Amino acid sequence: MTRSPIITVSRGRFSPTATQVLEQVRAAGRASRDEVAAATGLSIATVGRATALLVERGLLRERPDRARPGATGRPGVPVEIDPDRYVTIGVHIGRRIATVALGDLTGRVLAAQTVRRPLGAEPDLEQLSREAAALLGSHPGRVPLAAGLVAPWRELGLVPTEREAELHELTGLPVRTGDHISAVAAAEFLHRRHAHHSRTGSTGAPGGLTLYLYARDTFGWSVAVDRGVQTDVTRAASLTHFPTGTDVACPCGRTGCLAATVDALADARSDSRSDARSSARSDVERARLLGATAGSVRDMLSPDRVVLVGQAFTGDPRLLDVIVGAYDAHTALDHPVPVSFTRFGSDIQAISACTVALGPVLDDPLACVELTGVEAGGACRRPGA
């Protein structure tokens, strides 16, 4: 159970055949064997054998009712991810709240439960494992394949490998960890990849480098690097002490740090709740600050596209244009870089943890199923048991 600071979100042609088939089908939403063969470069026979195994193990299902008109034979019958049998368990540990979720193999969250936890306390993974068992109990027949454990590790002072080993011991499942911001970027990338494929009919997401900036309780960025044969999300970088030029004092001893300035503006808004104009000015000033920061980081990294994530960016739809205006104004680049906002709202913690949990499944889907003991007639261990 080694942990890498990089989250692999697309494994490409160097991965096992079953992985390539599953990834292509997942990205497309639905694809026939001949379409998968054309996209991967594998032979129809090779794709056919892998698809047959994935269908047999319940990871894919055939959809003859969606076959193209005129298509004959099994190569033309589309398959899709079977969302009804297997699940992943996602666990997100925040500063004040922990989230436990079940996700299907398409990445959709089926159920989630939040648990409040004392600020600064050690995470109670035994309790969270019991919450996972309760969620599984409300979805009879579902078999867990893997777990994902996500947190802002550095800010919480936690060691990912230690918590990974503990959750594995409690659940008996393969566990993958991820930094919160990188996990959010991975979730965004995978869901955008699916949407892009469905909209254009092409395979995968646009290539290049996508910058994800996150702002809520924590501030930072991560990038998805699409090399064509594999796509990785790199280690997240903190923007907590990014210089903004204000005179707001920060606990670090300096002035103008981003987190301290944003907090000060939020406090000013709370103090001026009886004064609608002052409150609105604080909101606009904070939006401009976040947009300007995003523009500055864009200049440093020169990505191909930018995605803004987190409720500090998306919490007030009326301020989105203010953020984009400040973003555009704070750049020295001579070429436009598209910016967009996340599609995820309050579900982002559950979605990001379930996305990370898909890692072991996508690495080797057939082996992951075999580990459950289901095919051999064994009983799958349930978390918290």
VOBA-1610 file (N, C-alpha, C; in pm, whole numbers, padded with zeros to 5 digits, always signed):
BEGIN
Met+00083-00120+00000Met+00000+00000+00000Met+00087+00125+00000Thr+00169+00140-00099Thr+00252+00259-00109Thr+00168+00376-00157Arg+00204+00493-00113Arg+00128+00613-00149Arg+00213+00702-00238Ser+00154+00748-00344Ser+00221+00841-00433Ser+00156+00978-00418Pro+00232+01086-00424Pro+00171+01219-00418Pro+00095+01254-00545Ile+00107+01170-00646Ile+00039+01194-00773Ile-00083+01104-00783Ile-00195+01161-00826Ile-00317+01083-00850Ile-00327+01057-01000Thr-00324+00930-01039Thr-00338+00895-01180Thr-00486+00886-01213Val-00530+00969-01307Val-00672+00972-01342Val-00700+00908-01478Ser-00596+00883-01556Ser-00611+00814-01684Ser-00483+00737-01710Arg-00495+00606-01729Arg-00377+00520-01731Arg-00323+00492-01870Gly-00406+00506-01974Gly-00357+00498-02110Gly-00319+00358-02156Arg-00249+00353-02268Arg-00227+00226-02338Arg-00122+00136-02273Phe-00052+00184-02170Phe+00046+00100-02102Phe-00016+00023-01985Ser-00144+00039-01963Ser-00212-00028-01854Ser-00265-00163-01900Pro-00309-00250-01806Pro-00367-00379-01845Pro-00484-00362-01942Thr-00506-00463-02023Thr-00612-00456-02125Thr-00747-00426-02062Ala-00780-00495-01953Ala-00909-00472-01888Ala-00923-00328-01842Thr-00813-00268-01794Thr-00815-00129-01752Thr-00842-00037-01870Gln-00775-00063-01982Gln-00796+00021-02100Gln-00942+00015-02147Val-00999-00105-02146Val-01138-00119-02189Val-01229-00044-02093Leu-01208-00064-01962Leu-01295-00001-01863Leu-01284+00151-01870Glu-01163+00203-01888Glu-01146+00348-01895Glu-01214+00407-02019Gln-01200+00339-02132Gln-01263+00390-02254Gln-01414+00390-02242Val-01470+00284-02186Val-01614+00277-02170Val-01661+00381-02070Arg-01586+00397-01962Arg-01625+00495-01861Arg-01620+00637-01918Ala-01517+00667-01996Ala-01505+00801-02054Ala-01616+00828-02154Ala-01653+00726-02231Ala-01755+00743-02335Ala-01896+00738-02279Gly-01912+00674-02164Gly-02046+00652-02112Gly-02103+00520-02162Arg-02082+00493-02289Arg-02125+00368-02351Arg-02047+00352-02481Ala-01995+00232-02509Ala-01915+00211-02629Ala-01924+00065-02672Ser-01918+00043-02801Ser-01915-00094-02853Ser-01772-00145-02854Arg-01756-00274-02872Arg-01622-00333-02872Arg-01538-00279-02987Asp-01599-00259-03101Asp-01520-00207-03214Asp-01478-00062-03190Glu-01563+00016-03120Glu-01524+00153-03087Glu-01408+00155-02986Val-01414+00064-02889Val-01304+00055-02792Val-01175+00014-02861Ala-01185-00083-02953Ala-01067-00129-03026Ala-01006-00015-03107Ala-01090+00065-03173Ala-01040+00177-03252Ala-00973+00281-03164Ala-01027+00305-03045Ala-00972+00407-02956Ala-00842+00364-02890Thr-00829+00235-02861Thr-00712+00187-02786Thr-00602+00132-02876Gly-00636+00095-02999Gly-00539+00030-03086Gly-00529-00120-03061Leu-00608-00172-02968Leu-00610-00316-02944Leu-00693-00385-03051Ser-00668-00515-03071Ser-00746-00589-03170Ser-00887-00615-03119Ile-00979-00636-03212Ile-01118-00668-03175Ile-01121-00792-03087Ala-01039-00892-03119Ala-01038-01017-03042Ala-00992-00992-02898Thr-00888-00910-02883Thr-00837-00880-02749Thr-00940-00803-02668Val-01001-00703-02730Val-01105-00625-02662Val-01224-00715-02629Gly-01259-00805-02720Gly-01371-00895-02696Gly-01350-00984-02575Arg-01228-01037-02561Arg-01200-01123-02446Arg-01205-01045-02315Ala-01143-00927-02314Ala-01144-00846-02192Ala-01286-00801-02157Thr-01362-00761-02256Thr-01499-00717-02232Thr-01583-00831-02176Ala-01566-00951-02232Ala-01642-01067-02182Ala-01614-01092-02035Leu-01487-01079-01993Leu-01452-01098-01852Leu-01512-00989-01765Leu-01508-00865-01812Leu-01562-00754-01735Leu-01714-00766-01720Val-01780-00815-01824Val-01925-00838-01815Val-01954-00952-01719Glu-01876-01059-01730Glu-01896-01176-01644Glu-01879-01140-01496Arg-01782-01054-01466Arg-01756-01016-01326Arg-01846-00904-01277Gly-01932-00852-01362Gly-02028-00752-01318Gly-01978-00609-01319Leu-01864-00586-01385Leu-01812-00450-01396Leu-01873-00374-01514Leu-01902-00445-01620Leu-01970-00389-01737Leu-02100-00465-01760Arg-02190-00403-01835Arg-02311-00472-01878Arg-02338-00439-02024Glu-02393-00533-02095Glu-02423-00514-02236Glu-02555-00439-02253Arg-02563-00360-02360Arg-02685-00287-02392Arg-02722-00311-02538Pro-02771-00432-02571Pro-02810-00460-02710Pro-02920-00367-02759Asp-03000-00312-02667Asp-03107-00220-02706Asp-03052-00087-02757Arg-02921-00061-02733Arg-02860+00064-02779Arg-02763+00041-02894Ala-02771-00075-02958Ala-02682-00104-03071Ala-02713-00009-03187Arg-02610+00028-03260Arg-02628+00116-03375Arg-02713+00049-03481Pro-02798+00123-03549Pro-02877+00064-03658Pro-02786+00000-03763Gly-02815-00122-03797Gly-02736-00191-03898Gly-02619-00268-03842Ala-02588-00249-03713Ala-02476-00321-03653Ala-02510-00468-03638Thr-02417-00554-03672Thr-02440-00698-03661Thr-02331-00761-03575Gly-02369-00862-03499Gly-02271-00934-03418Gly-02237-00861-03290Arg-02172-00932-03201Arg-02139-00880-03069Arg-02046-00758-03073Pro-01948-00748-03168Pro-01862-00629-03167Pro-01938-00498-03175Gly-02059-00500-03233Gly-02137-00377-03245Gly-02229-00350-03128Val-02237-00444-03031Val-02324-00426-02915Val-02251-00339-02811Pro-02308-00227-02773Pro-02239-00140-02676Pro-02243-00198-02535Val-02144-00158-02458Val-02139-00193-02316Val-02125-00063-02237Glu-02162-00069-02110Glu-02149+00046-02022Glu-02110-00003-01883Ile-02063+00088-01799Ile-02033+00052-01661Ile-02160+00002-01594Asp-02150-00110-01524Asp-02264-00159-01447Asp-02263-00089-01312Pro-02360-00001-01286Pro-02358+00077-01161Pro-02430+00009-01045Asp-02479-00112-01066Asp-02573-00171-00970Asp-02512-00273-00873Arg-02388-00314-00894Arg-02334-00420-00810Arg-02225-00372-00714Tyr-02124-00307-00766Tyr-02008-00272-00685Tyr-02014-00125-00642Val-01947-00098-00531Val-01935+00039-00483Val-01793+00064-00434Thr-01758+00189-00423Thr-01637+00231-00353Thr-01680+00307-00228Ile-01591+00312-00131Ile-01616+00386-00008Ile-01523+00507-00006Gly-01580+00624+00005Gly-01500+00746+00013Gly-01506+00806+00152Val-01391+00841+00205Val-01383+00905+00337Val-01305+01035+00322His-01368+01144+00361His-01304+01276+00357His-01294+01329+00499Ile-01174+01366+00539Ile-01152+01421+00673Ile-01123+01570+00659Gly-01211+01651+00714Gly-01191+01795+00714Gly-01154+01845+00852Arg-01144+01976+00866Arg-01104+02032+00995Arg-01212+02013+01101Arg-01338+02028+01061Arg-01449+02018+01157Arg-01548+01908+01123Ile-01546+01861+01001Ile-01644+01762+00956Ile-01573+01651+00879Ala-01617+01529+00901Ala-01573+01415+00821Ala-01693+01366+00740Thr-01667+01319+00619Thr-01772+01271+00530Thr-01742+01129+00489Val-01843+01044+00495Val-01832+00906+00447Val-01934+00889+00335Ala-01894+00826+00226Ala-01983+00814+00111Ala-01966+00681+00041Leu-02071+00640-00029Leu-02066+00528-00121Leu-02077+00581-00262Gly-01991+00533-00352Gly-01997+00575-00491Gly-02005+00454-00582Asp-02078+00463-00692Asp-02076+00353-00787Asp-01957+00367-00881Leu-01942+00274-00974Leu-01823+00273-01058Leu-01825+00378-01168Thr-01934+00452-01181Thr-01935+00566-01273Thr-01885+00692-01204Gly-01867+00686-01071Gly-01825+00802-00995Gly-01940+00875-00929Arg-02063+00827-00950Arg-02180+00891-00889Arg-02188+00854-00741Val-02217+00953-00656Val-02232+00928-00513Val-02373+00877-00486Leu-02381+00760-00422Leu-02510+00698-00393Leu-02566+00742-00258Ala-02479+00760-00161Ala-02522+00800-00028Ala-02403+00860+00045Ala-02431+00950+00136Ala-02323+01013+00213Ala-02373+01048+00351Gln-02280+01050+00445Gln-02311+01085+00583Gln-02199+01174+00635Thr-02234+01283+00699Thr-02134+01371+00759Thr-02133+01353+00910Val-02015+01363+00966Val-01995+01346+01110Val-01913+01465+01160Arg-01965+01537+01256Arg-01889+01649+01312Arg-01776+01595+01399Arg-01663+01664+01396Arg-01551+01621+01478Arg-01486+01744+01542Pro-01436+01729+01664Pro-01377+01844+01733Pro-01255+01898+01658Leu-01244+02028+01654Leu-01131+02092+01586Leu-01001+02049+01651Gly-00908+01996+01571Gly-00778+01954+01621Gly-00774+01812+01673Ala-00888+01744+01676Ala-00891+01607+01728Ala-00838+01509+01624Glu-00789+01394+01672Glu-00746+01287+01582Glu-00869+01229+01512Pro-00859+01194+01385Pro-00974+01134+01316Pro-01006+00996+01372Asp-01133+00968+01394Asp-01178+00839+01447Asp-01218+00750+01329Leu-01120+00681+01271Leu-01148+00598+01154Leu-01234+00477+01189Glu-01228+00434+01314Glu-01315+00323+01353Glu-01462+00364+01347Gln-01492+00484+01395Gln-01629+00534+01384Gln-01669+00554+01238Leu-01578+00609+01158Leu-01609+00633+01018Leu-01628+00501+00942Ser-01555+00397+00983Ser-01573+00265+00923Ser-01712+00210+00957Arg-01758+00235+01080Arg-01893+00191+01116Arg-01998+00267+01036Glu-01974+00395+01012Glu-02067+00473+00928Glu-02073+00414+00787Ala-01957+00372+00735Ala-01953+00310+00603Ala-02034+00180+00602Ala-02020+00102+00710Ala-02095-00024+00720Ala-02245+00003+00723Ala-02285+00110+00791Ala-02427+00145+00796Ala-02479+00186+00658Leu-02398+00261+00583Leu-02439+00298+00447Leu-02451+00174+00359Leu-02357+00081+00373Leu-02365-00044+00296Leu-02490-00123+00333Gly-02526-00120+00461Gly-02645-00191+00505Gly-02772-00135+00445Ser-02770-00008+00410Ser-02887+00054+00346Ser-02890+00031+00196His-02786-00034+00143His-02778-00068+00000His-02747-00216-00014Pro-02843-00302+00022Pro-02817-00447+00021Pro-02777-00497-00117Gly-02685-00591-00117Gly-02638-00649-00243Gly-02518-00579-00301Arg-02484-00462-00249Arg-02368-00389-00300Arg-02239-00447-00241Val-02138-00460-00324Val-02010-00516-00281Val-01903-00406-00290Pro-01837-00373-00179Pro-01732-00270-00184Pro-01604-00326-00244Leu-01542-00248-00332Leu-01418-00291-00398Leu-01295-00222-00343Ala-01308-00097-00303Ala-01192-00020-00260Ala-01239+00101-00180Ala-01145+00163-00111Ala-01176+00283-00033Ala-01080+00395-00069Gly-01129+00518-00061Gly-01046+00636-00081Gly-01046+00721+00044Leu-00931+00771+00082Leu-00917+00851+00204Leu-00852+00984+00166Val-00926+01092+00186Val-00884+01224+00139Val-00885+01322+00255Ala-00786+01409+00258Ala-00778+01512+00363Ala-00676+01618+00322Pro-00684+01737+00379Pro-00574+01834+00367Pro-00467+01793+00469Trp-00387+01693+00435Trp-00300+01625+00530Trp-00206+01719+00604Arg-00142+01806+00531Arg-00042+01893+00594Arg-00105+01988+00693Glu-00220+02043+00657Glu-00285+02139+00746Glu-00339+02071+00871Leu-00376+01943+00860Leu-00426+01870+00976Leu-00315+01803+01056Gly-00192+01805+01003Gly-00081+01742+01073Gly-00090+01591+01076Leu-00145+01531+00972Leu-00164+01386+00965Leu-00071+01325+00862Val-00032+01199+00884Val+00054+01125+00791Val-00035+01032+00709Pro-00047+01052+00579Pro-00141+00972+00498Pro-00117+00823+00506Thr+00010+00779+00503Thr+00036+00636+00501Thr-00011+00568+00630Glu-00002+00638+00742Glu-00048+00580+00868Glu-00200+00562+00867Arg-00273+00661+00819Arg-00419+00652+00815Arg-00464+00553+00709Glu-00388+00543+00601Glu-00419+00446+00496Glu-00411+00304+00551Ala-00304+00275+00625Ala-00287+00142+00683Ala-00398+00112+00784Glu-00437+00213+00862Glu-00541+00194+00962Glu-00676+00163+00897Leu-00711+00237+00791Leu-00838+00213+00724Leu-00838+00077+00653His-00725+00040+00597His-00715-00093+00536His-00738-00202+00640Glu-00681-00186+00757Glu-00698-00286+00863Glu-00845-00294+00907Leu-00912-00181+00911Leu-01051-00178+00955Leu-01147-00234+00852Thr-01118-00215+00724Thr-01212-00253+00619Thr-01173-00377+00540Gly-01043-00408+00538Gly-00996-00518+00454Gly-00994-00483+00307Leu-01011-00357+00274Leu-01016-00314+00134Leu-00885-00248+00091Pro-00854-00252-00039Pro-00745-00167-00089Pro-00781-00021-00064Val-00685+00056-00014Val-00711+00197+00020Val-00615+00285-00058Arg-00669+00392-00115Arg-00588+00491-00184Arg-00608+00626-00116Thr-00501+00698-00091Thr-00512+00829-00029Thr-00488+00939-00132Gly-00535+01058-00100Gly-00513+01173-00186Gly-00523+01301-00107Asp-00444+01400-00144Asp-00459+01532-00087Asp-00592+01591-00133His-00656+01669-00046His-00789+01721-00075His-00796+01796-00209Ile-00704+01888-00229Ile-00711+01969-00351Ile-00682+01885-00475Ser-00584+01795-00466Ser-00557+01707-00580Ser-00675+01616-00608Ala-00742+01569-00502Ala-00859+01482-00521Ala-00973+01557-00587Val-00992+01683-00550Val-01094+01765-00615Val-01061+01781-00764Ala-00933+01806-00794Ala-00891+01820-00934Ala-00915+01690-01010Ala-00884+01575-00948Ala-00905+01447-01014Ala-01053+01424-01043Ala-01139+01458-00947Ala-01284+01443-00968Ala-01331+01533-01082Glu-01286+01657-01081Glu-01323+01750-01189Glu-01278+01696-01324Phe-01154+01648-01330Phe-01100+01602-01458Phe-01179+01484-01510Leu-01204+01384-01425Leu-01274+01265-01471Leu-01415+01297-01519His-01485+01383-01447His-01622+01415-01488His-01624+01504-01611Arg-01527+01593-01624Arg-01519+01674-01746Arg-01479+01587-01865Arg-01392+01489-01840Arg-01351+01398-01947Arg-01471+01324-02004His-01558+01277-01916His-01679+01207-01959His-01769+01301-02037Ala-01789+01423-01983Ala-01876+01519-02050Ala-01821+01560-02185His-01688+01579-02193His-01625+01617-02320His-01644+01507-02423His-01625+01382-02383His-01639+01270-02475His-01782+01261-02525Ser-01878+01273-02433Ser-02017+01261-02472Ser-02058+01373-02566Arg-01998+01492-02549Arg-02036+01608-02628Arg-01973+01605-02766Thr-01849+01556-02775Thr-01776+01564-02901Thr-01759+01432-02973Gly-01776+01321-02898Gly-01754+01190-02959Gly-01609+01152-02967Ser-01518+01235-02912Ser-01377+01204-02914Ser-01341+01124-02791Thr-01217+01075-02785Thr-01175+00997-02670Thr-01098+01083-02574Gly-01139+01078-02446Gly-01065+01147-02342Gly-01091+01296-02339Ala-01014+01365-02257Ala-01027+01508-02241Ala-00924+01578-02328Pro-00942+01709-02350Pro-00841+01781-02425Pro-00706+01766-02358Gly-00599+01760-02437Gly-00466+01741-02382Gly-00413+01866-02315Gly-00288+01859-02269Gly-00225+01975-02210Gly-00235+01977-02059Leu-00227+02098-02003Leu-00222+02117-01859Leu-00343+02197-01813Thr-00415+02141-01716Thr-00530+02210-01659Thr-00498+02249-01516Leu-00513+02377-01484Leu-00488+02429-01350Leu-00619+02435-01273Tyr-00620+02375-01153Tyr-00736+02380-01064Tyr-00699+02462-00942Leu-00774+02567-00916Leu-00754+02649-00796Leu-00871+02626-00702Tyr-00839+02598-00576Tyr-00942+02569-00476Tyr-00940+02676-00368Ala-01060+02722-00328Ala-01069+02821-00221Ala-01196+02797-00141Arg-01175+02765-00015Arg-01283+02757+00083Arg-01221+02771+00220Asp-01215+02662+00298Asp-01142+02668+00425Asp-00992+02662+00403Thr-00953+02597+00293Thr-00813+02592+00254Thr-00799+02656+00116Phe-00676+02694+00082Phe-00650+02761-00044Phe-00529+02695-00110Gly-00543+02661-00237Gly-00430+02598-00304Gly-00461+02568-00449Trp-00365+02505-00514Trp-00384+02468-00654Trp-00324+02332-00681Ser-00370+02271-00790Ser-00315+02146-00838Ser-00333+02146-00990Val-00254+02064-01059Val-00265+02060-01204Val-00283+01917-01253Ala-00362+01903-01358Ala-00375+01776-01428Ala-00291+01785-01556Val-00198+01692-01571Val-00108+01691-01686Val-00150+01576-01777Asp-00204+01610-01893Asp-00252+01510-01989Asp-00145+01489-02096Arg-00079+01372-02090Arg+00026+01340-02187Arg-00026+01258-02303Gly-00155+01234-02309Gly-00211+01153-02415Gly-00217+01006-02378Val-00103+00950-02332Val-00101+00808-02294Val-00135+00791-02146Gln-00127+00898-02066Gln-00159+00891-01924Gln-00182+01032-01874Thr-00273+01045-01779Thr-00299+01175-01719Thr-00284+01165-01568Asp-00206+01257-01510Asp-00181+01259-01367Asp-00220+01394-01309Val-00265+01392-01184Val-00284+01513-01106Val-00170+01522-01007Thr-00095+01631-01010Thr+00025+01642-00929Thr-00010+01679-00785Arg+00093+01677-00702Arg+00079+01718-00561Arg+00025+01860-00554Ala-00063+01885-00457Ala-00121+02018-00442Ala-00021+02114-00378Ala-00034+02240-00411Ala+00048+02345-00349Ala-00044+02442-00275Ser-00002+02484-00158Ser-00084+02572-00075Ser-00074+02717-00122Leu-00187+02787-00112Leu-00190+02932-00137Leu-00224+03008-00009Thr-00217+02942+00105Thr-00255+03004+00231Thr-00179+03135+00255His-00050+03134+00224His+00034+03252+00250His+00074+03323+00120Phe-00007+03306+00017Phe+00020+03377-00109Phe+00008+03527-00083Pro+00107+03607-00125Pro+00104+03751-00094Pro+00000+03825-00178Thr-00081+03906-00111Thr-00185+03982-00181Thr-00161+04132-00178Gly-00064+04178-00097Gly-00035+04321-00091Gly-00118+04398+00008Thr-00206+04331+00084Thr-00285+04403+00185Thr-00202+04417+00314Asp-00258+04494+00409Asp-00189+04512+00537Asp-00249+04426+00647Val-00327+04324+00610Val-00389+04235+00709Val-00282+04146+00772Ala-00279+04143+00906Ala-00180+04061+00976Ala-00218+03914+00968Cys-00116+03830+00952Cys-00135+03685+00945Cys-00068+03621+01066Pro-00122+03509+01117Pro-00057+03440+01230Pro+00088+03401+01203Cys+00127+03394+01075Cys+00265+03357+01043Cys+00363+03470+01074Gly+00312+03590+01106Gly+00398+03704+01138Gly+00411+03804+01026Arg+00364+03768+00906Arg+00370+03861+00793Arg+00233+03928+00773Thr+00225+04012+00672Thr+00097+04074+00639Thr+00061+04043+00495Gly-00070+04044+00467Gly-00117+04028+00330Gly-00131+03886+00281Cys-00118+03787+00367Cys-00134+03647+00322Cys-00280+03624+00279Leu-00298+03542+00178Leu-00430+03524+00117Leu-00535+03479+00217Ala-00508+03371+00291Ala-00609+03317+00382Ala-00648+03418+00488Ala-00550+03487+00544Ala-00578+03586+00648Ala-00660+03701+00592Thr-00630+03742+00469Thr-00703+03853+00408Thr-00846+03814+00377Val-00865+03694+00322Val-01000+03647+00293Val-01081+03634+00422Asp-01018+03581+00528Asp-01087+03570+00657Asp-01125+03707+00711Ala-01036+03805+00696Ala-01065+03940+00744Ala-01184+04000+00669Leu-01190+03977+00539Leu-01303+04028+00460Leu-01433+03959+00500Ala-01424+03828+00529Ala-01543+03756+00574Ala-01589+03809+00709Asp-01494+03838+00799Asp-01529+03895+00929Asp-01592+04033+00913Ala-01537+04111+00821Ala-01593+04244+00797Ala-01736+04235+00746Arg-01760+04135+00664Arg-01896+04115+00613Arg-01990+04082+00728Ser-01947+03994+00820Ser-02030+03956+00933Ser-02058+04075+01024Asp-01955+04159+01044Asp-01971+04276+01131Asp-02064+04379+01071Ser-02080+04374+00938Ser-02160+04478+00871Ser-02291+04421+00816Arg-02341+04314+00881Arg-02463+04253+00829Arg-02581+04350+00831Ser-02580+04444+00924Ser-02690+04541+00927Ser-02673+04648+00820Asp-02556+04654+00761Asp-02527+04753+00658Asp-02509+04679+00526Ala-02613+04675+00446Ala-02611+04596+00322Ala-02502+04645+00227Arg-02478+04775+00222Arg-02377+04827+00130Arg-02237+04782+00171Ser-02206+04791+00298Ser-02074+04749+00345Ser-02054+04600+00324Ser-02159+04523+00349Ser-02152+04379+00328Ser-02125+04347+00182Ala-02195+04415+00092Ala-02176+04392-00051Ala-02036+04431-00095Arg-01983+04542-00038Arg-01848+04583-00073Arg-01746+04478-00030Ser-01765+04422+00087Ser-01673+04317+00134Ser-01679+04195+00043Asp-01797+04159-00002Asp-01811+04044-00092Asp-01741+04070-00225Val-01760+04188-00280Val-01698+04222-00408Val-01546+04227-00394Glu-01498+04285-00284Glu-01353+04294-00262Glu-01292+04154-00251Arg-01361+04065-00182Arg-01310+03928-00169Arg-01311+03858-00305Ala-01417+03877-00384Ala-01424+03816-00517Ala-01311+03866-00606Arg-01284+03997-00601Arg-01174+04052-00681Arg-01040+03996-00637Leu-01022+03981-00506Leu-00897+03927-00454Leu-00875+03783-00503Leu-00979+03702-00496Leu-00967+03563-00541Leu-00943+03555-00692Gly-01013+03640-00768Gly-00991+03642-00913Gly-00851+03686-00948Ala-00800+03788-00878Ala-00665+03837-00903Ala-00561+03730-00870Thr-00583+03658-00760Thr-00491+03550-00723Thr-00490+03442-00830Ala-00608+03406-00878Ala-00616+03305-00984Ala-00542+03350-01108Gly-00554+03479-01144Gly-00483+03530-01260Gly-00332+03527-01242Ser-00286+03559-01121Ser-00142+03558-01094Ser-00086+03416-01102Val-00157+03319-01044Val-00110+03181-01048Val-00111+03130-01192Arg-00213+03169-01268Arg-00215+03131-01409Arg-00090+03179-01482Asp-00047+03302-01454Asp+00073+03355-01519Asp+00197+03274-01483Met+00204+03230-01358Met+00322+03155-01314Met+00330+03019-01381Leu+00216+02956-01407Leu+00215+02818-01458Leu+00185+02810-01607Ser+00122+02912-01664Ser+00085+02915-01805Ser+00015+02786-01850Pro-00100+02754-01789Pro-00171+02633-01825Pro-00252+02652-01954Asp-00314+02544-01999Asp-00400+02552-02118Asp-00542+02591-02082Arg-00583+02565-01957Arg-00715+02603-01911Arg-00713+02610-01758Val-00810+02682-01702Val-00818+02703-01557Val-00959+02670-01510Val-00967+02597-01398Val-01096+02565-01337Val-01092+02614-01192Leu-01191+02693-01154Leu-01200+02748-01019Leu-01298+02663-00938Val-01252+02615-00823Val-01326+02517-00744Val-01337+02565-00600Gly-01447+02533-00533Gly-01464+02566-00392Gly-01567+02676-00373Gln-01635+02671-00260Gln-01747+02763-00237Gln-01704+02908-00227Ala-01577+02936-00196Ala-01532+03076-00196Ala-01540+03135-00337Phe-01520+03052-00438Phe-01534+03095-00577Phe-01679+03092-00622Thr-01751+02987-00584Thr-01881+02960-00646Thr-02000+02990-00556Gly-01977+03032-00430Gly-02086+03045-00335Gly-02191+03148-00372Asp-02153+03252-00444Asp-02249+03357-00480Asp-02245+03376-00632Pro-02344+03325-00704Pro-02344+03336-00852Pro-02336+03480-00901Arg-02379+03574-00819Arg-02376+03715-00862Arg-02234+03769-00875Leu-02138+03701-00813Leu-02001+03751-00811Leu-01909+03680-00912Leu-01963+03586-00987Leu-01878+03512-01081Leu-01816+03604-01185Asp-01893+03700-01234Asp-01838+03794-01334Asp-01730+03882-01273Val-01745+03917-01145Val-01642+03997-01077Val-01512+03917-01069Ile-01522+03789-01036Ile-01404+03703-01026Ile-01335+03692-01161Val-01413+03668-01266Val-01354+03653-01399Val-01291+03784-01446Gly-01355+03896-01414Gly-01299+04026-01453Gly-01164+04050-01387Ala-01153+04019-01258Ala-01026+04036-01188Ala-00921+03937-01239Tyr-00966+03817-01269Tyr-00878+03715-01326Tyr-00816+03765-01457Asp-00900+03819-01545Asp-00851+03868-01674Asp-00759+03989-01659Ala-00786+04071-01558Ala-00709+04195-01541Ala-00570+04171-01483His-00550+04057-01417His-00422+04033-01349His-00342+03927-01424Thr-00304+03961-01544Thr-00221+03870-01623Thr-00134+03950-01717Ala-00016+03897-01742Ala+00073+03957-01841Ala+00085+03869-01964Leu+00011+03757-01966Leu+00018+03667-02080Leu-00048+03731-02201Asp+00007+03704-02319Asp-00047+03765-02440Asp-00142+03671-02513His-00183+03562-02448His-00280+03472-02510His-00387+03436-02407Pro-00513+03426-02450Pro-00621+03397-02355Pro-00612+03254-02303Val-00644+03235-02176Val-00650+03103-02115Val-00791+03085-02061Pro-00869+02991-02115Pro-01009+02976-02073Pro-01021+02948-01924Val-01123+03008-01861Val-01150+02984-01720Val-01295+02939-01705Ser-01317+02845-01616Ser-01453+02799-01589Ser-01464+02768-01440Phe-01587+02741-01395Phe-01612+02712-01255Phe-01655+02567-01239Thr-01628+02513-01121Thr-01662+02374-01093Thr-01811+02348-01109Arg-01844+02223-01143Arg-01983+02182-01149Arg-02031+02125-01016Phe-01939+02110-00921Phe-01973+02047-00794Phe-02000+02153-00688Gly-02101+02128-00606Gly-02132+02218-00496Gly-02091+02156-00364Ser-02188+02138-00274Ser-02159+02088-00141Ser-02122+01940-00141Asp-02141+01871-00254Asp-02108+01728-00260Asp-01960+01702-00290Ile-01880+01807-00301Ile-01744+01789-00351Ile-01660+01698-00262Gln-01681+01703-00129Gln-01603+01617-00040Gln-01630+01470-00068Ala-01757+01433-00080Ala-01794+01294-00108Ala-01746+01252-00246Ile-01765+01338-00346Ile-01727+01304-00483Ile-01576+01286-00495Ser-01499+01375-00433Ser-01353+01364-00445Ser-01301+01238-00378Ala-01356+01201-00262Ala-01311+01080-00193Ala-01347+00955-00272Cys-01468+00952-00330Cys-01508+00836-00410Cys-01427+00828-00540Thr-01387+00941-00593Thr-01301+00941-00712Thr-01166+00879-00682Val-01106+00918-00569Val-00978+00859-00529Val-00993+00709-00506Ala-01108+00667-00451Ala-01132+00525-00425Ala-01138+00443-00552Leu-01168+00506-00665Leu-01171+00434-00792Leu-01031+00393-00838Gly-00926+00452-00779Gly-00790+00425-00823Gly-00754+00277-00828Pro-00769+00201-00717Pro-00735+00059-00721Pro-00820-00019-00822Val-00945+00023-00841Val-01033-00047-00936Val-00984-00027-01078Leu-00948+00096-01111Leu-00902+00124-01247Leu-00761+00070-01271Asp-00680+00059-01166Asp-00547+00001-01182Asp-00554-00141-01236Asp-00643-00222-01178Asp-00657-00362-01220Asp-00795-00411-01178Pro-00896-00385-01259Pro-01034-00413-01218Pro-01061-00560-01187Leu-01006-00651-01266Leu-01033-00793-01244Leu-00969-00841-01114Ala-00848-00795-01086Ala-00782-00833-00961Ala-00857-00776-00842Cys-00910-00655-00856Cys-00983-00593-00747Cys-01109-00673-00713Val-01178-00723-00814Val-01295-00806-00791Val-01256-00937-00723Glu-01146-00997-00768Glu-01102-01123-00710Glu-01070-01109-00561Leu-01020-00991-00520Leu-00986-00970-00380Leu-01108-00976-00289Thr-01227-00949-00343Thr-01347-00952-00260Thr-01384-01094-00220Gly-01337-01195-00295Gly-01373-01333-00265Gly-01509-01371-00318Val-01579-01277-00383Val-01715-01304-00430Val-01715-01413-00536Glu-01622-01405-00631Glu-01621-01502-00740Glu-01589-01644-00690Ala-01513-01650-00580Ala-01479-01782-00526Ala-01584-01830-00427Gly-01691-01758-00413Gly-01798-01798-00324Gly-01780-01752-00182Gly-01675-01670-00157Gly-01649-01623-00022Gly-01737-01505+00012Ala-01737-01469+00139Ala-01813-01354+00183Ala-01725-01233+00189Cys-01773-01123+00137Cys-01693-01000+00140Cys-01698-00940+00280Arg-01581-00908+00333Arg-01576-00843+00464Arg-01637-00704+00454Arg-01721-00670+00547Arg-01787-00539+00547Arg-01717-00447+00645Pro-01693-00321+00606Pro-01626-00229+00696Pro-01696-00222+00830Gly-01616-00217+00935Gly-01671-00205+01068Gly-01710-00337+01129Ala-01697-00448+01049Ala-01739-00577+01102Ala-01638-00627+01205
//
